[in-house]
Amino acid sequence: MNGIYFINERICINDQSWEESILFQEQSIKNYLLEQNIQAITLNPLQLKEYYTNPHALLYDLRKVKSPIDRFIYFSSQTVEDFIYSYPAKWLILKSFFNEIILIEQPIERDQQQAI
């Protein structure tokens, strides 16, 4: 099974810094990929990262592919909501290239000492 994953590098999740948010999204998704035995693929050989950060670039690359891809994985609705609301037709087209859309959204793990 193969999949493509998306990470939004322009949002802060759970009041974390941008760097922490990126790392949090990436680790959550990679753990899910490992648990579900999903192989992350890249469509563009010139792509620098294993994941996409721009839905427009992903859609551009997907249009060159002839067959559907098994999974599209992203962390939370918050990571794609700007794209969905700004480009609803493009979101529908993007989703049509995948057999399944997977939303991860892991609960926050807090250090018990901080809660006291």
Rosetta blueprint (number, residue, H / E / L):
1 M L
2 N E
3 G E
4 I E
5 Y E
6 F E
7 I L
8 N L
9 E L
10 R L
11 I L
12 C L
13 I L
14 N L
15 D L
16 Q L
17 S L
18 W H
19 E H
20 E H
21 S H
22 I H
23 L H
24 F H
25 Q H
26 E H
27 Q H
28 S H
29 I H
30 K H
31 N H
32 Y H
33 L H
34 L H
35 E H
36 Q H
37 N L
38 I L
39 Q E
40 A E
41 I L
42 T L
43 L L
44 N L
45 P L
46 L L
47 Q L
48 L L
49 K L
50 E L
51 Y L
52 Y E
53 T L
54 N L
55 P H
56 H H
57 A H
58 L H
59 L H
60 Y H
61 D H
62 L H
63 R L
64 K L
65 V L
66 K L
67 S L
68 P L
69 I E
70 D E
71 R E
72 F E
73 I E
74 Y E
75 F L
76 S L
77 S H
78 Q H
79 T H
80 V H
81 E H
82 D H
83 F H
84 I H
85 Y H
86 S H
87 Y L
88 P H
89 A H
90 K H
91 W H
92 L H
93 I H
94 L H
95 K H
96 S H
97 F L
98 F E
99 N E
100 E E
101 I E
102 I E
103 L E
104 I L
105 E L
106 Q L
107 P L
108 I L
109 E L
110 R L
111 D L
112 Q H
113 Q H
114 Q H
115 A H
116 I L
